[in-house]
Amino acid sequence: AVLMSISASPLIGKHVRIPLSRGLSAIVDHDDEAGLASTKWHAVKCGSVFYAARSSRYGGSKKMILMHRQIMGFPEGAEVDHINGDKLDNRRCNLRLASPSENKCNCGRRSNNTSGFKGVRWHSQRRKWCAEIQKDKKRQHLGLFETKEQAYEAYCAAAADLHQEFSGVA
């Protein structure tokens, strides 16, 4: 794909869209544009989502640099969480440092989810909807429910309490 130069990126208020490969673009703060302008960025698929990344040579080997980590100053020992879940929204107001466990709390529902709701699955033996939540690799059973909506309500209440600002639920 042909990449536009960043200086030709459209200005959106105080934000700029940086073109990537695959016809995608990343959103960054206007103040971060200059620090990102010297390299070409591309879209990298990880699971079902895309991230903005660039390649770098380090010690003779190629290394992938993620845009959101560069913007946050390459925090060692921490992950960078996208608050709204949009991995191409790299505005500083959408980025925060997180532990691996906190970052996993804010992820969406899994691709193999059949209920349509995060934390909800069908319990075939009991023939009811089961709500579960996990933190620090420990799973907590929240109960069995007649409807998947009731199970999701239980999940949301537990997530708000257990994960707080990293709950990822409205």
C-alpha positions in Angstrom: 0.0 0.0 0.0 1.2 3.5 -0.7 1.5 5.6 2.5 0.8 9.3 2.6 3.4 11.4 4.3 2.4 12.3 7.8 2.6 16.0 7.0 -0.2 15.4 4.6 -2.4 13.8 7.3 -5.7 15.4 7.9 -6.1 17.4 11.0 -9.1 16.4 13.2 -9.4 19.0 15.9 -6.3 18.5 18.1 -5.8 15.0 16.6 -4.2 13.7 13.4 -4.8 10.6 11.4 -1.6 8.7 10.4 -2.1 6.5 7.4 -1.2 2.8 7.8 -1.1 -0.1 5.4 -4.4 -2.1 4.6 -6.3 1.2 4.2 -6.3 1.8 8.0 -5.1 4.8 10.0 -4.1 5.6 13.6 -5.3 8.6 15.5 -2.7 10.5 17.5 -2.5 13.8 19.3 -1.3 16.7 17.1 1.6 17.2 19.6 2.9 13.7 19.0 2.9 14.0 15.2 6.4 15.4 14.9 7.9 12.5 16.9 6.2 10.0 14.7 6.8 11.7 11.3 10.2 10.3 10.6 9.1 6.7 10.1 6.6 4.8 8.1 3.9 3.0 10.1 1.9 0.0 9.1 -1.1 -2.0 10.4 -0.2 -5.3 12.2 -3.0 -7.8 12.9 -2.9 -9.4 16.3 -5.8 -11.8 16.8 -8.8 -9.9 15.5 -7.5 -6.4 16.0 -5.0 -4.1 14.3 -2.2 -2.1 15.9 0.0 0.6 14.4 3.6 -0.5 14.2 7.0 0.1 12.6 10.0 -2.0 12.0 13.4 -1.2 13.6 16.8 -2.7 13.3 18.5 -3.4 16.6 21.7 -5.3 16.9 21.4 -6.9 13.4 17.8 -8.2 14.0 14.5 -6.7 13.1 12.2 -5.5 15.9 8.6 -4.4 15.8 7.8 -1.1 17.6 4.2 -0.5 18.5 3.1 3.1 18.2 1.2 3.3 21.5 4.3 2.1 23.4 6.5 4.7 21.6 4.0 7.5 22.5 4.1 6.4 26.2 7.9 6.3 26.3 8.5 2.6 26.1 7.5 1.8 29.7 9.6 -1.1 31.0 7.7 -3.7 32.9 4.3 -2.2 32.1 1.7 -2.6 29.3 -0.1 0.2 27.6 -3.9 -0.1 27.7 -6.3 1.4 25.2 -9.1 2.7 27.4 -11.8 2.6 24.7 -10.6 -0.7 23.2 -9.7 0.8 19.9 -6.1 -0.2 19.3 -5.6 2.4 16.6 -6.7 5.3 18.8 -3.4 6.3 20.2 -4.4 9.7 21.6 -2.8 10.2 25.1 -6.2 10.5 26.6 -7.0 7.0 25.5 -3.7 5.4 26.7 -2.8 4.4 30.3 -0.1 2.2 31.9 -1.4 -1.1 33.2 -0.2 -4.3 34.6 -0.7 -7.4 32.4 -3.7 -8.4 34.6 -5.3 -4.9 34.4 -4.8 -4.8 30.6 -6.5 -8.2 30.2 -9.5 -6.9 32.3 -10.2 -4.3 29.6 -10.2 -6.7 26.6 -13.4 -7.4 24.8 -15.2 -10.7 24.5 -13.3 -13.6 23.1 -13.6 -14.6 19.4 -15.0 -18.0 20.3 -17.7 -16.5 22.6 -21.2 -17.8 21.6 -23.4 -15.8 24.1 -22.5 -12.4 22.7 -21.6 -11.2 26.2 -18.2 -11.1 27.9 -18.1 -13.4 30.9 -21.2 -15.4 29.9 -21.3 -18.9 28.7 -24.0 -21.7 28.3 -23.7 -24.3 31.0 -25.0 -27.4 29.1 -25.4 -29.7 32.1 -27.5 -27.2 34.1 -29.1 -25.8 31.0 -28.6 -22.2 32.2 -26.4 -19.2 31.5 -23.3 -19.1 33.6 -21.5 -15.8 34.6 -17.8 -15.9 35.5 -15.0 -13.4 36.0 -11.3 -13.7 36.2 -8.5 -11.6 37.8 -4.9 -12.5 38.3 -5.5 -15.9 36.7 -8.2 -16.8 39.3 -11.7 -17.6 38.0 -14.7 -16.7 40.1 -18.1 -18.3 39.5 -20.9 -15.6 39.7 -23.9 -17.9 39.4 -26.3 -19.5 37.0 -29.1 -17.5 35.3 -32.2 -18.1 33.2 -31.2 -15.5 30.6 -27.8 -14.5 29.2 -28.8 -10.8 29.9 -29.2 -11.6 33.6 -25.8 -13.3 33.6 -24.2 -10.4 31.9 -25.7 -8.0 34.5 -24.0 -10.1 37.2 -20.7 -10.0 35.3 -20.9 -6.2 34.8 -21.5 -5.7 38.6 -18.6 -7.9 39.5 -16.3 -6.3 36.9 -17.1 -2.8 38.1 -16.2 -3.9 41.7 -13.3 -6.2 40.9 -11.6 -4.4 38.0 -12.8 -0.8 38.7 -11.5 1.6 36.0 -10.2 -1.4 33.9 -13.6 -3.1 33.8 -14.3 -2.3 30.2 -18.0 -2.3 30.7 -20.3 0.7 30.5 
